[in-house]
Amino acid sequence: MNARHARYPFLGDARQAVQAAGVDLADVVAEDDAVVERARERVVGALTDGDVGGRARSDRVELLSYPVARVLVSVVDEHVLVRKYADAEARAAYDRFTADETDDTELKSVGDDASLSRRDLLREFDLSDDVRETPGGYDVDVSTYLQLSSSLRGDDWRLVNRALDDGRVPVSEPELDLLLQQAVRDRVAEGLPLDVPDEIAEAMEAPATAVRDVLADMDLTREIDTVVPELFPPCMQHLLDQVQRGEHLPHHSRFAITAFLANVGLSTDEIVELYKVNPGFGEEMTRYQTDHIRGESSPTEYTAPSCATMKAYGDCTNPDDLCDAINHPLSYYEAKLDDADEDDLDDWREREDEETDAEA
């Protein structure tokens, strides 16, 4: 175990170093408080600050805290936590390897053998043949480009906005670094949540409770502004169908679907428009209630009810396999958005605009 392993614990040779040392993970989580505490810092930091915190002085503690952190994430088993944790580890790796390429200030304190270059990362992820250096930057094989850019937001990353020459996509050096960050993120998230033996899960219950407490106190729903009803959780699809059919909804059901639609990016005007087909529709009252839920006319911006609340009120409808793995409708929708191809995210509002233009 060395400084390079501690700085980049997702590397294959870091994992091999742990195996070669004969480390028993069950013994570590039961007996090594320093490793468990650093693992807890990694996970909590990912939630609260979007980073994994400052590294431990001991290379051993820093390296072992990575697999223990993955265990901790798996014990808590929340989709949003997996996403936030993988993002934070990838961001830390990005900051370090880009610094390694341009500045040796940090390396002076840990040793030159701790550095990692782009070429090293390309070899690590078996991308050496897929990425070719050019006078203006790099060319990336189109299949590799699509795989690594699928989670990157922004029109600039869409293949239709890229030059494509003989199956290769040109990218700049900073863009390649961002693609490599995604490769790290995919490596970190791979296999999560793990199947954790009961013995280890029980030993991790205290830090897991601490992480759950942080989750409970935070609004971890990301800023969503994509409305694809086909990806809504079954409960919200059912409520939306009822609204669009003009059916009367109980107050709790109306609150749930209104809050959900506001959370995913619909404006008050768009939500009010949906309710116009309801019997007894009153625009003024509907607008007031929607503005209140959105926090426009109240001190609180309300979040859609959790799955437990939806079940308690009888609004949980037709749950599927993903419902068993999450505890909030927004987490379900986030998971569906993460898994969807960017080109397939057909925003409902854009469809409405196109239909209006066609009618005109």
Secondary structure, DSSP 4 states (H G I P E B T S, - for coil): --HHHHH-TTSHHHHHHHHHTT--HHHHHHH-HHHHHHHHHHHHHHHHTSS--SPPSSHHHHHHHHHHHHHHHHHH--HHHHHHHHHHHHHHHHHHHHHHHH--TTHHHH-GGG---HHHHHHHTT-TTTEEEETTEEEEEHHHHHHHHTT--SGGGSGGGS--BTTEEEE-HHHHHHHHHHHHHHHHHTTPSP---HHHHHHTHHHHHHHHHHHHTS----------GGGS-HHHHHHHHHHHTT----HHHHHHHHHHHHHTT--HHHHHHHHTTSTT--HHHHHHHHHHHHTSSSS--PPPPPHHHHHHTT---S--TGGGG-SSHHHHHHHHHHHS-GGG---HHHHHHHHHHHH-
